[in-house]
């Protein structure tokens, strides 16, 4: 096969894979195509495919990830591994007559990140073990970090820690079941 034909085939593969999963890293694509990371970056540039962070942001805006007022802004996500999200709190989230953010907003923020990191179209929280450590106030910028601790079949254990002003506000472990029954064919193939 000629170099041009191989390149065309690789471009078709890249377009297909990134359409299926916009969260693939250049390193993962390079490994799958058996080429260097710089070749993948050059291919992405030729095809007009945005870099990883821009694809994540675009997926969130298109609704692939939850975009409710409590979902925050996803800054980084490594599917089935970890993620980071930020939520700017405001006066609409507080108890009446105070500036203290209601727990339901903090919980929803944590749950949304846990769901986003496992990339399930539908998932149920089977068990949630949560602890509110410190209060958050209107105007605080909450930073959530998630980590997939364990995966088996369609079940996941995801840990989420939320901080505001360097103080831990919330921590929780979510036992999630992917209700759609298929959370990533590639993940299954790569981890079999």
Backbone as ProteinMPNN parsed JSONL, in Angstrom:
{"seq_chain_A": "XXXXXXXXXXXXXXXXXXXXXXXXXXXXXXXXXXXXXXXXXXXXXXXXXXXXXXXXXXXXXXXXXXXXXXXXXXXXXXXXXXXXXXXXXXXXXXXXXXXXXXXXXXXXXXXXXXXXXXXXXXXXXXXXXXXXXXXXXXXXXXXXXXXXXXXXXXXXXXXXXXXXXXXXXXXXXXXXXXXXXXXXXXXXXXXX", "coords_chain_A": {"N_chain_A": [[0.845, -1.177, 0.0], [0.523, 2.241, -0.754], [2.119, 5.244, 0.576], [0.383, 7.413, 0.537], [-2.108, 6.158, 0.406], [-2.086, 4.776, 2.855], [-2.016, 6.947, 4.601], [-4.47, 8.158, 3.999], [-6.192, 6.146, 4.841], [-5.556, 6.117, 7.582], [-6.417, 8.692, 8.282], [-9.19, 8.453, 7.868], [-9.748, 6.559, 9.823], [-9.024, 8.024, 12.151], [-10.919, 10.132, 12.087], [-13.285, 8.655, 12.424], [-12.856, 7.392, 14.948], [-12.536, 9.593, 16.708], [-14.968, 10.798, 16.412], [-16.588, 8.865, 17.569], [-15.513, 8.822, 20.156], [-14.634, 11.595, 21.621], [-12.768, 12.0, 23.571], [-10.346, 10.777, 23.334], [-6.87, 10.619, 23.739], [-3.945, 12.076, 22.162], [-1.75, 10.394, 22.442], [-2.958, 7.882, 22.804], [-4.241, 7.57, 20.352], [-2.019, 7.574, 18.657], [-0.752, 5.208, 19.434], [-2.731, 3.329, 18.723], [-2.713, 3.656, 15.962], [-0.151, 3.046, 15.361], [1.87, 4.956, 14.981], [3.857, 7.969, 15.416], [3.318, 10.401, 18.076], [3.587, 13.002, 17.163], [2.963, 12.681, 14.466], [0.243, 12.09, 14.639], [-0.675, 14.52, 15.665], [-0.071, 16.2, 13.536], [-1.743, 15.039, 11.596], [-4.247, 15.575, 12.814], [-4.245, 18.353, 12.63], [-4.28, 18.691, 9.839], [-6.778, 17.601, 9.3], [-8.433, 19.26, 10.671], [-9.171, 18.733, 13.285], [-9.771, 19.416, 16.599], [-7.604, 19.997, 19.484], [-7.24, 17.879, 22.405], [-8.302, 19.137, 24.886], [-10.008, 21.097, 23.833], [-11.813, 19.492, 22.454], [-13.035, 18.152, 24.583], [-14.269, 20.297, 25.88], [-16.014, 21.109, 23.848], [-17.613, 18.802, 23.607], [-18.934, 18.875, 26.052], [-20.425, 21.219, 25.739], [-22.069, 20.467, 23.653], [-23.737, 18.765, 24.882], [-23.031, 16.164, 25.388], [-21.874, 15.586, 27.77], [-23.176, 16.114, 31.028], [-24.819, 19.207, 31.486], [-26.059, 20.791, 33.422], [-26.937, 23.431, 35.78], [-25.548, 22.632, 38.043], [-23.509, 21.033, 37.189], [-21.097, 22.144, 36.588], [-17.977, 23.193, 35.049], [-16.217, 21.108, 33.006], [-12.85, 20.542, 33.227], [-10.805, 18.758, 32.711], [-10.698, 15.417, 31.637], [-10.213, 11.994, 31.891], [-11.383, 9.345, 30.601], [-12.857, 6.717, 32.451], [-10.915, 6.838, 34.335], [-10.003, 9.437, 35.656], [-11.054, 12.829, 36.552], [-11.542, 16.425, 36.376], [-13.381, 19.163, 37.538], [-15.01, 22.382, 37.66], [-17.03, 24.531, 39.61], [-18.773, 27.468, 39.864], [-20.203, 28.967, 42.524], [-23.332, 30.582, 43.443], [-25.752, 33.09, 44.569], [-28.223, 31.87, 44.181], [-28.017, 29.314, 45.075], [-28.005, 29.056, 47.793], [-28.966, 28.68, 51.318], [-31.894, 30.29, 52.476], [-31.494, 33.585, 53.596], [-28.849, 33.277, 54.263], [-25.373, 32.832, 53.294], [-24.579, 30.331, 52.758], [-23.977, 27.48, 50.859], [-26.339, 25.13, 49.737], [-26.414, 21.648, 50.503], [-27.438, 19.946, 48.539], [-26.699, 21.003, 46.065], [-23.946, 20.727, 46.087], [-23.701, 17.951, 46.292], [-24.95, 17.179, 43.874], [-23.173, 18.289, 42.033], [-20.869, 16.737, 42.538], [-21.872, 14.157, 41.927], [-22.504, 14.462, 39.186], [-19.917, 14.774, 38.053], [-18.846, 12.275, 38.679], [-20.506, 10.642, 37.108], [-19.885, 11.62, 34.545], [-17.188, 10.853, 34.253], [-17.313, 8.116, 33.888], [-18.611, 7.914, 31.522], [-21.194, 6.938, 30.836], [-24.279, 6.546, 29.137], [-26.558, 6.354, 30.6], [-26.836, 6.028, 34.071], [-27.036, 4.638, 37.325], [-27.012, 5.577, 40.739], [-26.034, 3.378, 42.983], [-25.086, 3.073, 45.615], [-24.155, 5.658, 47.822], [-21.63, 7.051, 49.635], [-21.149, 9.661, 51.513], [-19.572, 12.656, 52.739], [-19.882, 15.737, 54.248], [-17.574, 18.108, 54.768], [-16.827, 20.741, 55.23], [-18.328, 23.977, 55.158], [-19.559, 25.586, 52.174], [-19.61, 28.72, 50.473], [-21.662, 31.269, 48.897], [-20.381, 32.412, 45.86], [-18.013, 31.084, 46.127], [-15.538, 29.158, 44.48], [-15.828, 26.01, 43.487], [-13.841, 23.136, 43.316], [-13.714, 20.077, 41.881], [-12.446, 16.797, 42.029], [-12.26, 13.695, 40.507], [-11.94, 10.117, 40.75], [-11.728, 6.98, 39.314], [-12.016, 4.206, 41.113], [-12.495, 1.501, 41.052], [-13.622, -1.007, 38.757], [-16.039, -3.175, 37.5], [-17.692, -5.364, 35.409], [-20.619, -3.733, 34.606], [-20.397, -1.967, 36.661], [-19.112, 0.621, 38.789], [-16.812, 2.131, 41.077], [-16.501, 5.289, 42.173], [-14.553, 7.886, 43.368], [-14.958, 11.109, 44.712], [-13.69, 14.282, 45.428], [-14.231, 17.458, 46.728], [-13.14, 20.78, 46.804], [-12.923, 24.075, 48.245], [-11.39, 27.143, 48.178], [-8.961, 25.926, 48.948], [-9.772, 24.326, 51.046], [-11.168, 21.263, 52.065], [-14.406, 20.479, 51.145], [-16.26, 18.538, 50.608], [-16.476, 14.989, 50.367], [-16.806, 11.908, 48.714], [-17.848, 8.543, 47.925], [-19.043, 6.898, 45.19], [-21.083, 4.295, 44.198], [-21.713, 3.127, 41.175], [-23.931, 2.036, 38.618], [-23.859, 1.275, 35.284], [-26.541, 1.85, 33.43], [-27.217, 1.564, 30.786], [-25.909, -0.578, 29.83], [-23.758, -0.686, 28.095], [-20.829, 0.742, 28.237], [-18.405, 1.353, 27.093], [-17.154, 0.082, 24.276], [-14.535, -0.015, 23.339], [-13.107, 0.273, 25.711], [-13.642, -2.152, 26.992], [-12.464, -3.899, 25.117], [-9.778, -3.105, 25.235], [-9.114, -3.708, 27.839], [-9.445, -6.378, 28.289]], "CA_chain_A": [[0.0, 0.0, 0.0], [1.327, 3.457, -0.852], [2.067, 6.136, 1.732], [-0.838, 8.216, 0.417], [-3.246, 5.295, 0.762], [-2.002, 4.549, 4.299], [-2.388, 8.204, 5.264], [-5.916, 8.32, 3.827], [-6.821, 5.151, 5.716], [-5.355, 6.599, 8.951], [-7.299, 9.851, 8.459], [-10.553, 7.933, 8.012], [-9.791, 5.925, 11.14], [-9.014, 9.09, 13.159], [-12.228, 10.8, 12.071], [-14.268, 7.726, 12.991], [-12.588, 7.188, 16.372], [-12.778, 10.811, 17.475], [-16.422, 11.008, 16.423], [-17.116, 7.926, 18.57], [-15.024, 9.171, 21.485], [-13.808, 12.796, 21.509], [-11.874, 12.086, 24.709], [-9.11, 10.035, 23.09], [-5.646, 11.412, 23.766], [-3.05, 11.88, 21.02], [-0.914, 9.225, 22.727], [-3.783, 6.695, 22.557], [-4.433, 7.48, 18.906], [-0.727, 7.201, 18.065], [-0.551, 3.79, 19.714], [-3.688, 2.575, 17.913], [-2.32, 3.762, 14.55], [1.245, 2.636, 15.263], [2.659, 6.083, 14.473], [4.294, 8.85, 16.497], [2.364, 11.413, 18.543], [3.686, 14.168, 16.273], [2.214, 12.348, 13.244], [-1.181, 12.251, 14.973], [-0.933, 15.968, 15.775], [-0.059, 16.721, 12.173], [-2.992, 14.557, 10.982], [-5.364, 16.34, 13.383], [-4.177, 19.7, 12.048], [-4.737, 18.578, 8.444], [-8.206, 17.275, 9.28], [-9.185, 20.28, 11.401], [-9.644, 18.163, 14.541], [-9.254, 20.2, 17.719], [-6.825, 19.266, 20.48], [-8.012, 17.176, 23.429], [-9.071, 20.023, 25.783], [-11.074, 21.735, 23.051], [-12.825, 18.457, 22.17], [-13.766, 17.929, 25.832], [-15.125, 21.469, 26.071], [-17.047, 21.038, 22.82], [-18.536, 17.707, 23.957], [-19.761, 19.361, 27.158], [-21.363, 22.206, 25.21], [-23.026, 19.783, 22.79], [-24.624, 17.962, 25.694], [-22.565, 14.79, 25.597], [-21.741, 15.515, 29.212], [-24.217, 16.864, 31.703], [-24.546, 20.645, 31.52], [-26.99, 21.485, 34.292], [-26.233, 24.457, 36.557], [-24.715, 22.014, 39.076], [-22.485, 20.147, 36.629], [-19.837, 22.858, 36.509], [-17.228, 23.16, 33.791], [-15.217, 20.046, 33.001], [-11.557, 21.045, 32.792], [-10.013, 17.654, 32.195], [-11.314, 14.124, 31.911], [-9.603, 10.796, 31.332], [-12.473, 8.408, 30.806], [-12.645, 5.508, 33.243], [-9.754, 7.017, 35.207], [-10.163, 10.583, 36.548], [-11.541, 14.058, 35.948], [-11.541, 17.65, 37.18], [-14.45, 20.073, 37.144], [-15.106, 23.584, 38.493], [-18.367, 25.112, 39.707], [-18.834, 28.781, 40.525], [-21.467, 29.041, 43.264], [-23.953, 31.907, 43.45], [-26.809, 33.309, 45.563], [-29.378, 31.003, 43.941], [-27.712, 27.989, 45.615], [-27.824, 29.142, 49.246], [-30.111, 28.675, 52.222], [-32.475, 31.618, 52.59], [-30.974, 34.422, 54.67], [-27.43, 32.999, 54.518], [-24.583, 32.682, 52.071], [-24.105, 28.941, 52.799], [-24.487, 26.679, 49.741], [-27.075, 23.924, 50.129], [-25.74, 20.386, 50.218], [-27.947, 19.31, 47.318], [-25.926, 21.493, 44.925], [-22.613, 20.127, 46.181], [-23.873, 16.539, 45.958], [-25.239, 17.068, 42.436], [-21.915, 18.589, 41.349], [-20.031, 15.544, 42.688], [-22.49, 13.055, 41.184], [-22.344, 14.727, 37.75], [-18.55, 14.46, 37.647], [-18.712, 10.814, 38.752], [-21.182, 10.088, 35.928], [-19.139, 11.999, 33.343], [-15.919, 10.14, 34.13], [-17.541, 6.752, 33.39], [-19.145, 8.076, 30.17], [-22.387, 6.121, 30.596], [-25.438, 7.312, 28.672], [-27.45, 6.338, 31.754], [-26.239, 5.315, 35.196], [-27.756, 4.763, 38.589], [-26.198, 5.544, 41.939], [-26.49, 2.264, 43.808], [-24.751, 3.47, 46.986], [-23.314, 6.847, 47.929], [-21.109, 7.285, 50.97], [-20.691, 11.04, 51.39], [-19.293, 13.411, 53.957], [-19.711, 17.177, 54.081], [-16.485, 18.39, 55.689], [-16.739, 22.181, 55.513], [-19.355, 24.673, 54.384], [-19.191, 26.404, 51.017], [-20.372, 29.975, 50.478], [-21.956, 31.866, 47.59], [-19.203, 33.048, 45.293], [-16.879, 30.158, 46.157], [-15.257, 28.357, 43.285], [-15.634, 24.633, 43.927], [-13.038, 22.32, 42.415], [-13.965, 18.653, 42.134], [-11.563, 15.826, 41.385], [-12.818, 12.352, 40.607], [-11.037, 9.015, 40.434], [-12.378, 5.671, 39.24], [-11.229, 3.343, 41.989], [-12.697, 0.103, 40.692], [-14.605, -1.255, 37.697], [-16.344, -4.582, 37.261], [-18.889, -5.467, 34.576], [-21.148, -2.385, 34.369], [-20.361, -1.245, 37.921], [-17.929, 1.435, 39.047], [-16.685, 2.876, 42.324], [-15.85, 6.56, 41.823], [-14.328, 8.78, 44.502], [-14.959, 12.532, 44.346], [-13.328, 15.217, 46.496], [-14.492, 18.846, 46.323], [-12.493, 21.785, 47.657], [-13.157, 25.504, 48.018], [-10.343, 27.918, 48.853], [-7.986, 24.967, 49.479], [-10.376, 23.548, 52.125], [-12.049, 20.197, 51.604], [-15.805, 20.761, 51.425], [-17.061, 17.324, 50.428], [-15.85, 13.817, 49.768], [-17.772, 10.831, 48.595], [-17.625, 7.392, 47.054], [-20.279, 6.556, 44.511], [-21.155, 3.002, 43.529], [-22.563, 3.417, 40.018], [-24.23, 0.968, 37.667], [-24.174, 1.789, 33.948], [-27.85, 1.28, 33.125], [-27.366, 1.307, 29.351], [-25.31, -1.871, 29.552], [-22.545, -0.607, 27.28], [-20.185, 1.994, 28.607], [-17.376, 1.63, 26.094], [-16.665, -1.134, 23.624], [-13.085, 0.05, 23.287], [-12.578, 0.042, 27.037], [-13.707, -3.585, 27.193], [-11.481, -4.53, 24.254], [-8.428, -2.778, 25.697], [-8.863, -4.209, 29.19], [-9.811, -7.792, 28.39]], "C_chain_A": [[0.895, 1.247, 0.0], [1.174, 4.317, 0.404], [0.788, 6.965, 1.729], [-2.059, 7.407, 0.831], [-3.26, 5.017, 2.265], [-2.446, 5.781, 5.084], [-3.901, 8.425, 5.179], [-6.672, 7.372, 4.755], [-6.718, 5.592, 7.187], [-6.271, 7.789, 9.245], [-8.745, 9.408, 8.656], [-10.746, 7.313, 9.391], [-9.862, 6.985, 12.245], [-10.364, 9.794, 13.242], [-13.3, 9.933, 12.739], [-14.088, 7.601, 14.502], [-12.894, 8.427, 17.2], [-14.265, 11.167, 17.476], [-17.069, 10.108, 17.473], [-16.745, 8.356, 19.98], [-14.096, 10.388, 21.398], [-12.763, 12.921, 22.61], [-10.59, 11.279, 24.53], [-7.921, 10.98, 23.045], [-4.806, 11.129, 22.524], [-2.187, 10.634, 21.208], [-1.669, 7.929, 22.436], [-3.996, 6.489, 21.059], [-3.149, 7.042, 18.207], [-0.464, 5.713, 18.249], [-1.463, 2.93, 18.844], [-3.301, 2.556, 16.433], [-0.88, 3.324, 14.297], [2.11, 3.699, 14.568], [3.072, 6.947, 15.669], [3.186, 9.845, 16.872], [2.404, 12.633, 17.626], [2.96, 13.911, 14.955], [0.723, 12.531, 13.475], [-1.524, 13.737, 15.06], [-0.967, 16.623, 14.4], [-1.345, 16.309, 11.441], [-4.198, 15.347, 11.498], [-5.412, 17.738, 12.783], [-4.691, 19.687, 10.61], [-6.248, 18.371, 8.36], [-9.076, 18.305, 10.008], [-9.787, 19.757, 12.696], [-8.965, 18.912, 15.685], [-8.423, 19.332, 18.661], [-7.756, 18.753, 21.577], [-8.889, 18.101, 24.285], [-10.232, 20.696, 25.051], [-12.185, 20.732, 22.717], [-13.662, 18.177, 23.407], [-14.747, 19.067, 26.06], [-16.294, 21.449, 25.088], [-18.077, 19.96, 23.136], [-19.463, 18.141, 25.081], [-20.814, 20.332, 26.65], [-22.426, 21.557, 24.332], [-23.956, 18.867, 23.566], [-24.195, 16.527, 25.868], [-22.334, 14.55, 27.081], [-22.818, 16.4, 29.803], [-23.85, 18.344, 31.766], [-25.583, 21.398, 32.339], [-26.216, 22.527, 35.098], [-25.313, 23.87, 37.625], [-23.629, 21.117, 38.508], [-21.13, 20.831, 36.55], [-19.214, 22.766, 35.131], [-16.154, 22.094, 33.899], [-13.922, 20.616, 32.433], [-10.712, 19.958, 32.158], [-10.719, 16.362, 32.552], [-10.55, 13.037, 31.174], [-10.605, 9.687, 31.616], [-12.024, 7.146, 31.512], [-11.415, 5.617, 34.139], [-9.96, 8.186, 36.179], [-10.681, 11.807, 35.795], [-11.489, 15.217, 36.927], [-12.622, 18.571, 36.633], [-14.492, 21.246, 38.125], [-16.537, 24.105, 38.45], [-18.284, 26.419, 40.476], [-20.198, 28.876, 41.204], [-22.014, 30.466, 43.235], [-25.09, 31.949, 44.475], [-28.026, 32.402, 45.375], [-29.209, 29.624, 44.588], [-27.696, 27.952, 47.146], [-29.127, 28.982, 50.018], [-30.59, 30.111, 52.378], [-31.912, 32.351, 53.813], [-29.518, 34.157, 55.019], [-26.668, 33.041, 53.195], [-24.008, 31.262, 51.981], [-24.791, 28.129, 51.7], [-25.16, 25.416, 50.272], [-26.323, 22.67, 49.685], [-26.188, 19.733, 48.925], [-27.174, 19.76, 46.077], [-24.527, 20.869, 44.904], [-22.688, 18.652, 45.793], [-24.084, 16.362, 44.448], [-23.99, 17.333, 41.607], [-20.999, 17.363, 41.376], [-20.579, 14.385, 41.857], [-22.329, 13.246, 39.671], [-20.934, 14.402, 37.267], [-18.313, 12.952, 37.672], [-19.349, 10.155, 37.531], [-20.416, 10.403, 34.648], [-17.874, 11.171, 33.16], [-16.112, 8.692, 33.676], [-18.234, 6.745, 32.039], [-20.325, 7.171, 29.859], [-23.517, 7.024, 30.123], [-26.478, 7.412, 29.786], [-26.772, 5.53, 32.846], [-27.055, 5.599, 36.448], [-26.762, 4.736, 39.735], [-26.79, 4.466, 42.833], [-26.289, 2.591, 45.284], [-23.897, 4.728, 46.91], [-22.922, 7.008, 49.389], [-20.473, 8.665, 50.928], [-20.447, 11.674, 52.753], [-19.103, 14.879, 53.585], [-18.735, 17.628, 55.165], [-16.487, 19.849, 56.139], [-17.816, 22.86, 54.684], [-18.753, 25.444, 53.206], [-20.114, 27.616, 51.011], [-20.608, 30.469, 49.062], [-20.722, 32.616, 47.119], [-17.97, 32.163, 45.325], [-16.763, 29.442, 44.822], [-14.927, 26.948, 43.766], [-14.848, 23.863, 42.871], [-13.219, 20.869, 42.819], [-12.973, 17.808, 41.358], [-12.18, 14.451, 41.595], [-11.765, 11.332, 40.228], [-11.853, 7.732, 40.406], [-11.484, 4.719, 40.021], [-11.329, 1.874, 41.587], [-13.767, 0.003, 39.624], [-14.792, -2.757, 37.572], [-17.681, -4.657, 36.546], [-19.384, -4.062, 34.253], [-21.145, -1.541, 35.639], [-19.039, -0.537, 38.135], [-17.983, 1.972, 40.47], [-15.877, 4.124, 41.962], [-15.752, 7.423, 43.079], [-14.276, 10.211, 44.0], [-14.624, 13.355, 45.589], [-13.543, 16.627, 45.946], [-13.838, 19.781, 47.33], [-12.944, 23.183, 47.256], [-12.103, 26.244, 48.818], [-9.356, 27.01, 49.597], [-8.514, 24.143, 50.655], [-11.28, 22.478, 51.536], [-13.461, 20.489, 52.079], [-16.606, 19.464, 51.475], [-16.156, 16.203, 49.95], [-16.888, 12.706, 49.742], [-17.294, 9.72, 47.689], [-18.991, 7.003, 46.504], [-20.143, 5.168, 43.891], [-22.185, 3.175, 42.42], [-22.75, 2.178, 39.16], [-24.589, 1.619, 36.345], [-25.447, 1.1, 33.486], [-28.027, 0.962, 31.651], [-26.691, 0.012, 28.929], [-24.081, -1.833, 28.675], [-21.899, 0.744, 27.504], [-18.995, 2.308, 27.743], [-16.852, 0.329, 25.522], [-15.15, -1.145, 23.618], [-12.468, -0.221, 24.636], [-12.562, -1.451, 27.328], [-12.632, -4.306, 26.381], [-10.069, -4.322, 24.783], [-8.101, -3.373, 27.054], [-9.285, -5.652, 29.377], [-8.588, -8.629, 28.645]], "O_chain_A": [[1.914, 1.281, 0.69], [0.238, 4.147, 1.185], [0.183, 7.194, 2.776], [-2.94, 7.914, 1.526], [-4.323, 5.02, 2.885], [-3.151, 5.679, 6.088], [-4.535, 8.826, 6.155], [-7.666, 7.751, 5.374], [-7.679, 5.457, 7.945], [-6.837, 7.882, 10.334], [-9.444, 9.936, 9.521], [-11.772, 7.515, 10.041], [-10.665, 6.863, 13.17], [-10.887, 10.025, 14.332], [-14.115, 10.425, 13.519], [-15.059, 7.694, 15.252], [-13.459, 8.315, 18.288], [-14.763, 11.766, 18.429], [-17.984, 10.527, 18.181], [-17.563, 8.267, 20.896], [-12.904, 10.236, 21.13], [-11.953, 13.848, 22.589], [-9.826, 11.118, 25.481], [-7.967, 12.02, 22.387], [-4.938, 10.072, 21.906], [-1.924, 9.904, 20.252], [-1.098, 6.986, 21.888], [-3.937, 5.363, 20.565], [-3.186, 6.236, 17.277], [-0.007, 5.038, 17.327], [-1.026, 1.921, 18.291], [-3.53, 1.567, 15.737], [-0.444, 3.243, 13.149], [2.942, 3.402, 13.711], [2.674, 6.675, 16.802], [2.257, 10.092, 16.103], [1.365, 13.232, 17.345], [2.395, 14.841, 14.381], [0.017, 13.061, 12.617], [-2.572, 14.156, 14.568], [-1.794, 17.496, 14.137], [-1.96, 17.123, 10.752], [-5.065, 15.742, 10.719], [-6.487, 18.248, 12.466], [-5.45, 20.57, 10.211], [-6.911, 18.898, 7.466], [-10.304, 18.229, 9.966], [-10.803, 20.276, 13.16], [-7.74, 19.025, 15.73], [-8.518, 18.105, 18.645], [-8.918, 19.151, 21.656], [-10.093, 17.872, 24.397], [-11.32, 20.841, 25.61], [-13.362, 21.091, 22.701], [-14.873, 17.983, 23.3], [-15.911, 18.84, 26.39], [-17.43, 21.74, 25.462], [-19.276, 20.174, 22.957], [-20.649, 17.811, 25.069], [-21.968, 20.278, 27.077], [-23.557, 22.038, 24.269], [-24.858, 18.259, 22.99], [-24.937, 15.736, 26.451], [-22.568, 13.453, 27.589], [-23.309, 17.322, 29.152], [-22.708, 18.694, 32.063], [-25.949, 22.521, 31.993], [-24.985, 22.518, 35.105], [-24.387, 24.547, 38.07], [-22.892, 20.494, 39.272], [-20.107, 20.152, 36.453], [-19.844, 22.318, 34.173], [-15.285, 22.16, 34.77], [-13.891, 21.11, 31.306], [-9.992, 20.201, 31.189], [-11.274, 16.228, 33.642], [-10.277, 13.153, 29.979], [-10.668, 9.157, 32.726], [-10.969, 6.583, 31.221], [-10.925, 4.608, 34.647], [-10.078, 7.971, 37.386], [-10.738, 11.819, 34.566], [-11.404, 15.025, 38.14], [-12.76, 18.738, 35.421], [-14.065, 21.122, 39.273], [-17.174, 24.121, 37.397], [-17.785, 26.463, 41.601], [-21.23, 28.867, 40.533], [-21.272, 31.428, 43.033], [-25.353, 30.962, 45.162], [-28.784, 32.189, 46.322], [-30.164, 28.849, 44.641], [-27.4, 26.909, 47.73], [-30.223, 29.122, 49.475], [-29.783, 31.04, 52.408], [-31.864, 31.805, 54.915], [-28.995, 34.742, 55.968], [-27.245, 33.257, 52.129], [-23.068, 31.016, 51.225], [-26.018, 28.091, 51.615], [-24.623, 24.727, 51.139], [-25.685, 22.645, 48.633], [-25.404, 19.039, 48.278], [-27.011, 18.982, 45.137], [-23.998, 20.53, 43.846], [-21.838, 18.159, 45.051], [-23.466, 15.497, 43.826], [-23.769, 16.675, 40.59], [-20.421, 16.995, 40.353], [-19.823, 13.709, 41.16], [-22.047, 12.285, 38.956], [-20.764, 13.822, 36.195], [-17.652, 12.413, 36.784], [-18.789, 9.209, 36.978], [-20.307, 9.553, 33.764], [-17.521, 10.822, 32.033], [-15.183, 8.092, 33.136], [-18.429, 5.677, 31.458], [-20.449, 6.685, 28.735], [-23.698, 8.129, 30.636], [-27.186, 8.412, 29.905], [-26.201, 4.472, 32.581], [-27.672, 6.654, 36.595], [-25.793, 3.977, 39.715], [-27.89, 4.61, 43.368], [-27.194, 2.414, 46.1], [-23.028, 4.851, 46.047], [-23.779, 7.092, 50.268], [-19.386, 8.833, 50.376], [-21.031, 11.284, 53.765], [-18.284, 15.222, 52.732], [-19.043, 17.536, 56.353], [-16.184, 20.151, 57.293], [-18.178, 22.367, 53.616], [-17.605, 25.886, 53.245], [-21.25, 27.55, 51.481], [-19.859, 30.139, 48.142], [-20.098, 33.357, 47.879], [-16.987, 32.442, 44.638], [-17.752, 29.167, 44.143], [-13.883, 26.718, 44.375], [-15.155, 23.931, 41.68], [-12.918, 20.48, 43.947], [-12.693, 18.066, 40.188], [-12.569, 14.088, 42.705], [-10.825, 11.627, 39.49], [-12.58, 7.428, 41.352], [-10.343, 4.46, 39.638], [-10.384, 1.103, 41.755], [-14.697, 0.808, 39.577], [-13.823, -3.515, 37.542], [-18.677, -4.095, 37.003], [-18.636, -3.27, 33.679], [-21.815, -0.51, 35.696], [-17.984, -1.019, 37.723], [-19.06, 2.235, 41.005], [-14.735, 4.036, 41.511], [-16.747, 7.658, 43.764], [-13.635, 10.501, 42.99], [-15.198, 13.151, 46.658], [-13.098, 16.951, 44.844], [-13.961, 19.601, 48.542], [-13.295, 23.442, 46.105], [-11.941, 25.995, 50.013], [-8.969, 27.294, 50.731], [-7.771, 23.334, 51.211], [-12.062, 22.746, 50.624], [-13.691, 20.72, 53.266], [-17.519, 19.317, 52.288], [-15.192, 16.434, 49.22], [-17.729, 12.591, 50.633], [-16.455, 9.921, 46.811], [-19.953, 6.807, 47.247], [-19.199, 4.903, 43.148], [-23.375, 3.347, 42.684], [-21.832, 1.373, 39.001], [-25.517, 2.426, 36.281], [-25.439, -0.094, 33.185], [-28.899, 0.17, 31.294], [-26.875, -0.448, 27.803], [-23.413, -2.855, 28.52], [-22.378, 1.766, 27.012], [-18.604, 3.473, 27.669], [-16.181, -0.436, 26.214], [-14.54, -2.184, 23.869], [-11.424, -0.868, 24.722], [-11.576, -1.967, 27.855], [-11.967, -5.211, 26.886], [-9.256, -5.248, 24.782], [-6.927, -3.528, 27.39], [-9.464, -6.104, 30.509], [-8.69, -9.851, 28.762]]}, "name": "protein", "num_of_chains": 1, "seq": "XXXXXXXXXXXXXXXXXXXXXXXXXXXXXXXXXXXXXXXXXXXXXXXXXXXXXXXXXXXXXXXXXXXXXXXXXXXXXXXXXXXXXXXXXXXXXXXXXXXXXXXXXXXXXXXXXXXXXXXXXXXXXXXXXXXXXXXXXXXXXXXXXXXXXXXXXXXXXXXXXXXXXXXXXXXXXXXXXXXXXXXXXXXXXXXX"}
